[in-house]
Amino acid sequence: MHLANQSMYIALALLLWSFRIAQRPDAPIDVHAFSDVVIPHAAPFEIDAIPRMEVVKLREMMERYID
């Protein structure tokens, strides 16, 4: 369980480091849109994941750390 938690932490940190997550200008995020069920969750929304560097270099770096 600890290994899985650490692996998820590393994978998420790598994604946040390698991409800039931005709101799409044509589809603004409604921060008050939640489903009305027993366990509420946010309504689906769209984002832009913009690479912080060249995709080829980013892919090489991610493959090196994930394997």
Buried (B, 14 or more C-beta within 10 A) or exposed (E): EEEEEEEEEEEEEBEEEBBEEEEEEEEEEEEEEEEEEEEEEEEEEEEEEEEEEEEEEBEEBBEEEEE
